[in-house]
Amino acid sequence: MNLQTKISLSAQEPKIDYKSEILMLGSCFAENIGETFGYYKFKNLINPFGILFHPKAIETFLWMASQDEHYVDTDLFFHNERWHCFDAHSSLSNPSKEKLLFDLNAALILTKEKLQSSTHIFITLGTAWVYRLKSLDMIVANCHKIPQREFEKTLLTINEVNQCLQNCVHFIRNLNPSIQIVFTVSPVRHSKDGFVENNRSKSHLLAAIHQTINGDSGLSYFPSYEIMMDELRDYRFYSADMIHPNETAIQYIWERFSEVWISEKAKTTMKSVEEIQKGLAHRSFNPKSKQHLTFLKNLEHKKNKLKEEHPFIEF
């Protein structure tokens, strides 16, 4: 008896190994998978501008990075004792205008370098709902807790999302024609928009992605949204807010992702990395015991052996 629906997955190429370089952009789910890449010590960069929820924000970010644009004082504003930028997440906001300006422009430089060197870029879309700042007639990446009356909330059409994604592909490929671009849709439901509105939003994202990737071998889609909705159709896979996937769900989706994207050789290295990570997390009741000192010596030997094979790995 089969008590679970399974999403059919096809093996993808080029596989990710420890020579690969990965850039993760988009919603908080990109951060979940990106942090798992980090745990296993892959070469990856996650959201230099913080979490970007909608395709227009990602398009703006990639345009700024790829075109050598930069931010100036007039692109920032002061609110609630911090300086902010409408194009970036509030995690970058800072009491110092100079620090925020430096961080934004440094992130753009770093991102362009990563776009040029990456083998894979994963773009996770969270919502098609956007907020347009009335005073400047601009769509923002983050409202930074400015009163909602200052914004007009609109739903991007399928064609508008499709155009955003095509622009993103254009900006990326102008710098790196051979990069593999993978789109995903975040399984996190934007309940504050309303559940009907969330479903409308996700449907626009899904339709636009498949329009964009159709017939292009350098573009693909990973069904993290479908895996959450169908394979993990149970609230025991959600956090306490009943909205976000919990650690079990994230780990499950990572395992499904690994099936199609991670090379077999890399999986062997991952086992060695995980063994070391667990060793580093171990806390001894008697740190000065002979047994523990031997354990630490063996752990150091494993780290050095791994570093010989992959010099960039640091613990």
C-alpha positions in Angstrom: 0.0 0.0 0.0 1.4 3.4 -1.0 0.4 6.1 1.4 2.2 9.0 -0.3 2.0 10.6 -3.7 5.5 11.0 -5.2 6.6 13.8 -7.5 8.4 12.4 -10.5 11.9 13.8 -10.8 14.3 13.5 -13.7 18.1 13.5 -13.3 19.5 17.0 -14.2 22.8 18.1 -15.8 25.3 19.5 -15.2 25.5 17.9 -11.8 26.7 19.9 -8.8 30.0 18.8 -7.3 32.7 20.4 -5.2 34.1 22.3 -8.2 30.8 23.9 -8.7 30.0 27.5 -7.7 26.4 28.2 -6.6 24.4 31.4 -6.3 21.1 31.3 -4.4 18.6 34.2 -4.8 15.0 34.8 -3.8 12.7 34.0 -1.0 13.5 32.5 2.4 13.3 29.0 1.0 16.4 29.8 -1.1 18.1 30.5 2.2 17.1 27.1 3.7 18.6 25.2 0.8 21.5 27.6 0.6 22.3 27.0 4.2 22.3 23.3 3.6 24.9 23.8 0.8 26.9 25.8 3.3 26.7 23.1 5.9 28.2 20.7 3.4 30.9 23.2 2.5 30.0 23.8 -1.1 31.1 27.1 -2.7 27.9 29.1 -2.5 26.6 32.6 -2.0 23.1 33.3 -0.6 21.1 36.4 -1.1 23.6 39.3 -1.0 20.7 41.8 -0.7 18.9 39.6 1.8 15.6 37.8 1.1 13.9 39.0 -2.1 10.3 37.8 -2.3 9.1 38.7 -5.8 10.5 38.5 -9.3 10.6 42.3 -9.9 12.9 42.7 -6.9 15.2 39.9 -8.2 15.2 41.5 -11.7 16.2 44.9 -10.2 19.0 43.4 -8.2 20.4 41.5 -11.1 20.2 44.6 -13.3 22.1 46.7 -10.7 24.8 44.0 -10.3 25.3 43.1 -13.9 25.3 46.7 -15.3 27.9 48.0 -12.8 25.3 50.3 -11.2 25.8 51.6 -7.7 23.8 53.3 -5.0 24.2 56.9 -3.8 22.9 58.8 -0.8 19.6 59.7 -2.5 18.7 56.0 -2.9 18.5 55.7 0.9 15.9 56.9 3.4 15.8 57.2 7.2 12.9 55.5 9.1 12.7 54.2 12.7 16.2 55.2 13.5 17.8 53.2 10.7 18.8 53.8 7.1 17.1 51.6 4.5 17.0 50.9 0.8 13.8 50.0 -1.0 15.7 47.5 -3.2 17.1 45.4 -0.3 15.8 43.5 2.7 15.8 45.1 6.1 18.5 42.8 7.3 20.9 45.1 5.5 19.4 48.3 7.1 21.8 50.1 9.4 21.9 53.1 11.8 24.8 54.4 9.7 24.1 55.7 6.2 27.7 55.2 5.1 27.8 51.6 6.3 24.5 50.7 4.5 25.8 52.4 1.3 29.1 50.5 1.5 27.3 47.2 2.1 24.9 47.6 -0.8 27.6 48.5 -3.3 30.0 45.8 -2.0 27.2 43.3 -2.4 26.7 44.4 -6.0 30.4 43.9 -6.8 30.5 40.5 -5.1 27.4 39.4 -7.0 28.7 40.3 -10.4 31.9 38.3 -9.6 29.8 35.4 -8.5 27.6 35.6 -11.6 30.7 35.4 -13.8 32.1 32.4 -12.0 29.1 30.4 -11.0 28.1 27.1 -12.6 24.5 27.1 -11.2 22.1 29.8 -10.0 18.9 29.0 -8.2 16.1 31.6 -8.2 13.3 31.0 -5.8 10.1 33.0 -6.2 7.9 33.6 -3.2 5.0 35.8 -4.4 3.7 37.7 -7.4 2.2 40.3 -5.1 4.1 43.6 -5.1 3.9 46.9 -3.4 4.3 50.1 -5.4 5.5 53.2 -3.5 3.0 55.9 -4.6 5.3 58.9 -4.0 8.0 57.5 -6.3 5.9 55.2 -8.5 8.3 52.3 -8.0 7.9 48.7 -7.0 9.9 48.0 -3.8 11.6 44.8 -2.6 10.7 45.6 1.0 8.4 48.1 2.7 10.5 48.4 5.8 7.5 48.8 8.0 6.4 52.1 6.3 2.6 52.5 6.7 0.7 50.5 4.1 -1.2 53.6 3.0 2.0 54.8 1.3 1.8 51.8 -1.1 -0.5 50.3 -3.8 -0.6 46.5 -3.7 -0.9 44.8 -7.1 -0.6 41.3 -8.5 1.9 40.9 -11.3 0.3 39.2 -14.3 1.7 36.0 -15.8 3.1 38.1 -18.7 4.7 40.6 -16.3 6.4 37.8 -14.3 7.5 36.1 -17.5 9.1 39.4 -18.7 10.9 39.7 -15.3 12.3 36.2 -15.6 13.4 36.7 -19.2 15.2 39.9 -18.2 16.9 38.0 -15.3 18.1 35.3 -17.8 19.4 38.0 -20.1 21.4 39.8 -17.4 22.9 36.5 -16.1 23.8 35.1 -19.5 25.4 38.4 -20.7 28.0 37.7 -18.0 28.0 33.9 -18.1 26.4 32.2 -21.1 27.1 28.7 -19.9 25.6 29.0 -16.4 22.7 26.6 -15.5 19.7 28.6 -14.2 17.2 26.8 -12.0 13.8 28.3 -10.9 11.8 27.1 -7.9 8.7 28.4 -6.2 8.8 28.7 -2.5 6.4 26.4 -0.6 5.9 29.0 2.0 2.4 30.3 1.9 2.0 34.1 2.1 -1.0 33.9 4.5 -1.0 37.7 5.1 -2.1 38.1 1.5 -5.0 35.7 2.1 -5.1 32.1 1.1 -7.1 32.6 -2.1 -4.7 35.5 -3.0 -1.7 33.3 -2.2 -2.9 30.6 -4.6 -3.5 33.2 -7.3 0.0 34.4 -6.8 1.6 31.0 -6.9 -0.3 30.1 -10.0 1.1 33.2 -11.8 4.6 32.3 -10.7 4.3 28.7 -11.9 2.7 29.6 -15.2 5.3 32.2 -15.9 8.3 30.0 -15.0 7.2 27.3 -17.3 6.6 29.8 -20.1 10.2 31.0 -19.6 12.0 27.7 -19.4 10.1 26.0 -22.3 12.5 24.7 -24.9 15.6 26.1 -23.2 18.0 23.4 -22.0 20.0 25.9 -19.9 16.9 26.7 -17.8 15.1 24.2 -15.5 12.6 24.0 -12.7 12.8 22.1 -9.4 9.4 21.3 -7.9 10.0 22.2 -4.2 6.5 23.7 -4.1 4.9 20.5 -5.4 6.9 18.3 -3.1 5.7 20.3 -0.1 2.1 20.4 -1.2 1.8 16.7 -2.3 4.5 14.5 -0.9 4.5 16.3 2.5 0.7 16.9 2.7 0.6 16.9 6.5 0.9 19.6 9.2 3.6 17.6 11.0 6.0 18.9 8.3 5.3 22.6 9.2 6.7 24.9 11.8 4.6 26.1 14.7 3.1 28.9 12.5 1.6 26.3 10.2 3.0 28.2 7.3 6.8 27.5 7.0 8.3 24.1 6.4 10.0 22.7 9.4 13.5 21.1 9.6 12.2 17.7 8.7 10.5 19.1 5.5 13.6 21.1 4.6 15.8 18.0 5.0 13.4 15.9 2.9 13.2 18.4 0.1 17.1 18.6 0.2 17.3 14.8 -0.2 14.9 14.9 -3.1 17.0 17.8 -4.6 20.2 15.8 -4.1 18.8 12.9 -6.0 18.7 14.9 -9.3 21.3 17.6 -8.8 24.2 16.4 -6.7 26.9 14.1 -8.2 27.6 10.7 -6.7 31.3 11.7 -6.1 30.1 14.9 -4.2 27.8 12.8 -2.0 30.8 10.8 -0.8 32.5 14.1 0.1 29.3 15.3 1.8 29.4 12.2 4.1 33.0 13.1 5.2 31.9 16.8 5.8 28.9 15.7 7.8 31.1 13.4 9.9 33.4 16.3 10.7 30.5 18.7 11.4 29.0 16.3 13.8 32.3 15.8 15.5 32.7 19.6 15.9 29.3 19.8 17.4 30.1 17.1 20.0 30.6 18.4 23.5 32.5 16.1 25.9 31.7 15.7 29.6 35.5 15.4 30.2 37.4 17.6 27.7 40.8 16.6 29.1 40.2 12.8 29.0 42.5 10.7 26.9 39.5 9.4 25.0 38.4 12.9 24.0 42.0 14.1 23.1 42.3 11.0 20.8 38.9 12.0 19.3 40.1 15.5 18.6 43.3 14.2 17.1 41.4 11.9 14.7 39.0 14.8 13.9 41.9 17.1 13.0 43.3 14.3 10.8 40.0 14.0 8.9 39.8 17.8 8.4 43.4 17.9 7.0 42.7 15.0 4.7 39.5 16.7 3.3 41.4 20.0 2.9 44.1 18.3 0.8 41.4 17.3 -1.6 39.4 20.5 -1.4 41.7 23.4 -0.2 38.8 25.9 -0.1 36.9 24.0 2.6 37.2 25.7 6.0 35.7 24.5 9.3 
